[in-house]
Amino acid sequence: MTRIAALNDWSLGSSEEDDVGPTREALEAQATKYYNEAINYLAHGNDEQAHHHFSQVLQNPYVEKANWPEGGQHQGGGLPQDVALKYSCLKNLGNLATKRGDSEQAAKHYLEAHCTRISLRPTMGAAEGESEGCCNLLYVLLGVASVLWLVRKIAYSTQSRWFAWVMHFCTKDIFLEIEEVKKEHFASMSSIVSQDPALRGKKAIRILEIGVGTGVNFAHFPEGSHLVVVDPNPHFKSYFEENRKRFLHLEVEDFIVTTGDHMEAVKDGSVDVVVVTLVLCSLPSETIQATLKEIQRVLVPGGKFYFMEHIAEFDLKKYWWRRKLQHVLTHWIPVWPFIFDGCCLDRDTLPIIQQAGFSSVHAQKYHAPIPNIFFDPERPNLKGVATK
Ligand SMILES: C[S@@+](CC[C@H](N)C(=O)[O-])C[C@H]1O[C@@H](n2cnc3c(N)ncnc32)[C@H](O)[C@@H]1O
C-alpha cells in the first residue's frame, strides 16, 4: 500500500505502515513548494528564510538523490526537475554566501552546483562536456597551485636554512682586524645611560639588534646589557643560542622572528640603542625607509642608532673596477644576492640614513680590512651613529 506521509518530514517512517514513505510525486510537490517559497523570500530580501528553505529542499530525498534517468535520455531534453532543483538551490545558496561575504561557503556551493549538473548525467552533450572539462580544470588548477605553494615553502625554508649555515661558516672565525674596527665603533656605547630607571639602577642599557644573524657583535656590547634581537630567519636561532653561551655578560630578553619594518612586538621608546651590521644591504629597497622609521619609533628620545654596512665603492678614481664588479655581481650575474639572501653590493646607504629623520647622523666611509679576497666587493664600508 502506498501512503503519503507527512510532507514536512522527509525521513522514511519506521512503522510497518510508514515503510513505503511518501511518493516521489509528493516529495517533488513538497520540494517545489519549498523552492518557490525560498524564491519568494529571496525576492523580498529575507535571506535567512531563503537560505533555510533552499537547504530544506536539498535535504528532500527527491532532490538529494537527484539522478539522470536510465540511459541518460530525459524527455524534453532539458535538465530533469530534481537535478534542476538541486542545481538551482546550490547556486542560490552560493549567491547568498557571496552576499554574506563567506567566500569559502560560496565556493563550496558553486562547485557542488557545477559538479551536480554534470556528474549526475551519464551521457553528456557538448555543453555538459565542456562543464565537466571546467570542473576538472578547476581541480587540476587547485592541485597545481597547492604543489607550487609547497615547493615555494620548501625552497624558502631550504634557502634560509642554507643562508644561516653560510653566515655561521663565514663568521665562526674571528678576524682581529675587523674586531678592532668594531671595538672602536661600539666603544661609545659604554657611556650611554639608560632611560629605563630599573636598568639605570643596574648601570645597564637595553639594546635592540636587528638582523642579528649568529650574534657576531656580542663581544662589543657593554657589561650587563639587556638584549632584544630581531631576525626574520628562524634558522639563525640555534647558532645564536650557541654563540650567546660565550657571552654571559649579556641578558637576552627576547628573540623575535620578524623583519625590521614590522617590529610591533617592540614597544615605542623602549630601547636605548639600536644596532645593525650588514643588514641594510639585504633589505628590499622598498622596506628600508619603513625599517628606519621603526628604529626611530622604538628608540627612547635621544637614543642612538649604531650602523656598520658595506656600501657601493665610493673611491671611483682608484677603485672604479670594484664598482663595476659590484654592479655585475648584483645585477648582471646576481650571484651575490643569490648566495647572501638578497644582499646588494652597490647600495648607497648613507643618503638614505641621512634623509630618514634622525636629529643628527655622524658617519664615516672607509675600506674595511677584510682579509679574504672572496669578500673584496664588500670592502667599501660605512659606519656611524645616528641620534633620534
Ligand atoms: C648578512 S647577515 C648579517 C648578520 C649579522 N648582523 C652580521 O653582522 O653578521 C644579514 C642579516 O639580516 C637579516 N635580515 C634579512 N632581511 C631582514 C629584514 N627585512 N629585517 C631584519 N633583518 C633582516 C638576515 O636574516 C641576516 O641575519
The ligand as an SDF file (V2000), in Angstrom:
LIG
                    3D

 27 29  0  0  0  0  0  0  0  0999 V2000
   74.4970   39.4940    6.1600 C   0  0  0  0  0  0  0  0  0  0  0  0
   73.5510   38.9990    7.5110 S   0  0  0  0  0  0  0  0  0  0  0  0
   74.3190   39.9220    8.8320 C   0  0  0  0  0  0  0  0  0  0  0  0
   74.1610   39.2650   10.1530 C   0  0  0  0  0  0  0  0  0  0  0  0
   74.8650   39.9970   11.3030 C   0  0  0  0  0  0  0  0  0  0  0  0
   74.2340   41.2470   11.5960 N   0  0  0  0  0  0  0  0  0  0  0  0
   76.3330   40.1890   10.9950 C   0  0  0  0  0  0  0  0  0  0  0  0
   76.8220   41.3170   11.0370 O   0  0  0  0  0  0  0  0  0  0  0  0
   76.9930   39.1750   10.7160 O   0  0  0  0  0  0  0  0  0  0  0  0
   72.0280   39.8300    7.2570 C   0  0  0  0  0  0  0  0  0  0  0  0
   71.0300   39.5680    8.3580 C   0  0  0  0  0  0  0  0  0  0  0  0
   69.8940   40.3820    8.1460 O   0  0  0  0  0  0  0  0  0  0  0  0
   68.7430   39.5630    8.3050 C   0  0  0  0  0  0  0  0  0  0  0  0
   67.6400   40.1630    7.5370 N   0  0  0  0  0  0  0  0  0  0  0  0
   67.3140   39.9520    6.2440 C   0  0  0  0  0  0  0  0  0  0  0  0
   66.2180   40.6640    5.9320 N   0  0  0  0  0  0  0  0  0  0  0  0
   65.8720   41.3450    7.0430 C   0  0  0  0  0  0  0  0  0  0  0  0
   64.8180   42.2460    7.3530 C   0  0  0  0  0  0  0  0  0  0  0  0
   63.9140   42.5960    6.4290 N   0  0  0  0  0  0  0  0  0  0  0  0
   64.7460   42.7400    8.5990 N   0  0  0  0  0  0  0  0  0  0  0  0
   65.6540   42.3890    9.5270 C   0  0  0  0  0  0  0  0  0  0  0  0
   66.6740   41.5400    9.3030 N   0  0  0  0  0  0  0  0  0  0  0  0
   66.7770   41.0350    8.0650 C   0  0  0  0  0  0  0  0  0  0  0  0
   69.1640   38.2150    7.8070 C   0  0  0  0  0  0  0  0  0  0  0  0
   68.3070   37.1700    8.2400 O   0  0  0  0  0  0  0  0  0  0  0  0
   70.5520   38.1220    8.3980 C   0  0  0  0  0  0  0  0  0  0  0  0
   70.5410   37.6850    9.7070 O   0  0  0  0  0  0  0  0  0  0  0  0
  1  2  1  0
  2  3  1  0
  2 10  1  0
  3  4  1  0
  4  5  1  0
  5  6  1  0
  5  7  1  0
  7  8  2  0
  7  9  1  0
 10 11  1  0
 11 12  1  0
 11 26  1  0
 12 13  1  0
 13 14  1  0
 13 24  1  0
 14 15  1  0
 14 23  1  0
 15 16  2  0
 16 17  1  0
 17 18  1  0
 17 23  2  0
 18 19  1  0
 18 20  2  0
 20 21  1  0
 21 22  2  0
 22 23  1  0
 24 25  1  0
 24 26  1  0
 26 27  1  0
M  CHG  2   2   1   9  -1
M  END
$$$$
